[in-house]
């Protein structure tokens, strides 16, 4: 299947576009608040010496998109990647959003841009979430994702780790949208 993991899309007050080296400082600014990483397995990613290798790995993947507000402020990133245990699939992960944008419509708008694009090619999208990342698990359920199973997987060539594996179908996503937005 032909699927571009770095699309350029806009709508709902935000845009996504391919990550480039030029995004490093702006993305670090979005990542530099310790609150953003509270509850995340990489809780020290707000430190520049921890963030830079993370950025390098995302950039090298050629699968990462940058999230911007409609006025161009970088507030996070995410990545499309194949699920390691499901052939011919697509996943969304490696996502973070600056904590200043939590608690509102940002995550839903960001996921909406990414899911609508993925649903043009795939019937469902996989999400792999660390067992300790309760915030992301709850946010995923709010967008219609359903827990499928727990698995020990290597994501992006990293070490094998435990993951909670969720899927969201287009029907479940549409059902989770607030009335009048589908």
N, C-alpha and C positions, 0 to 999 in steps of 0.2 A: 504494500500500500504506500502511496505517496503521501507523506505527512511532513510538513515543515514544522519542526519543533521550536522555531523562533519566528512566529508570525508578528506582524504589526497589526494591531486592532485598537479601536477606540470606541467608547460609548459609556454611558452611565456615569459620566464625570471623571473617567480614568482612561489610561491607555496602557498597552503592553507593547514592547518592542524588543528586538534582539539585544542581549547584553553585549557591551563592548568595553574595552579597556578604559575608555573615557568615562565610564560610569563608576569607576572604583571609588573615588572620593565621595561622590554624592550618595552612593549606596552605603559606604561606611558611616556617613553622617546619619543615615536612617537606622543603622545598626548599632550606633554607639551608646545607646541608653541601656544600662543593665536590666531595666524593667522589661525590655523587649525580649530578653532571653530567659527571664524568670520562668521556671517550670519546663524549660527546654533542656534536652540532654546536653547540649553544648552551652551551658549557662555562662561561660566566659567569652562568648563570641563577640561581645561588645569591645573587647580589647583588640587594638590594631594588630598585634602580633598573632592573634588567633584568627581574626577576621581575614587578613590578607591571604593565607593559604586556602581558606574557604572560598573566597572570591576567585582565586586562581583555578580551583577545581571546577567551579561553576562556569567560568569563562572557557576552560578547556573542553568542557562537555559539549559545547555548541548546541545546547538544549535549553538554555536559560533565557527568560524574559525579565525585563525590568518593568516595574509598576510605577507609573507616574500619575499625579493628579492632572486635571485638565489644564492647569497652568504650568505643567512641566516639572513639578517637584518630585524627585525620586523618593518613594516611600517604602519600597520593598522589592522582592523578586520571587520568582517561582520557576519551576522547570518541568518540562514534559520529558518523560523517559519511559521505555518499555518496562512493564512489570517483569521481574526476573523469572518468575515461575508461571507466567501465562503468555504463551506464544501469541504473536500478532495483537498485542494489546498496547494501551497507552495509560500512563499514570501521570498524575500531577503531584509534585512534592518539592521538597527543599524550599518550602515557602516561608517567608517571614514578612511581616508588615510592621513598620515602626509603631511602637506602642501608643504613640500620640493619636493613631488612627483606629485603635481598637474600640469596640463597643458601639460602632455605628454601622453604616451600610458598606464600608470599604471592603471587607472580606467578601461579602456577597457580590459586590460589583466586580471585584477582581476575579473571583471564581466564575462569575457569569461570563466574562470575556473569554476566559480560558476554556470553560466547559462548552460554550456554544461553538467555539472553534473546533474542539475535539469531537463533538457530536456530529460534525460534518463528515467525519471519517469513521468514527467508532460508535458502537451501540452503548458502551459503558466505559467509565473511566475508573481506574484504580487509585486508591490513596493508601499510602503506607505510613503509619504513625507510630512513633515510639510509645511503648506501653505507659511510660511516665508522663507523656504529654497530654494531659487531660484536657487542656484548653483546646488543642487541635481536634481531639476526638469529639468534643461537644460541638465545635464549630462545624465539623464534617456532618454530623447528624442533622444539624440545622439546615444544611443545604440538600438533604435527601439521601445522604450516603448511608449504606447499611453495612454493618460488620459482617464479614464473610468467614474469616478464620484468623488464627494467630500462626505466624510462621517465622522460622529463622532464615533470613535472607541476606544476601550481599547486594546492597543497592549501590550502583555507580562504582563498582569495583572495590568497595570498602570491605571491611571485616564483616563476617556473618554476625548478625544481631537479631534479637527478637523484634518483630513488628506486628502491629494490629493491622490487618488488611481489610479495607473497606472498598466497596464499589458504589458508584452512583450512576444510574441509568438516566437517559433523557426523560423518561416518564416520571421517575422519582424526583429528579431535579425540577421538572415543571410543576409537580404537585407541591413542592416545598416553596415555590415562589409565592410571594404575597399576591393576593387577588389583583387582577388588572395589570400584571407585569409580564405575563407570558405572551 
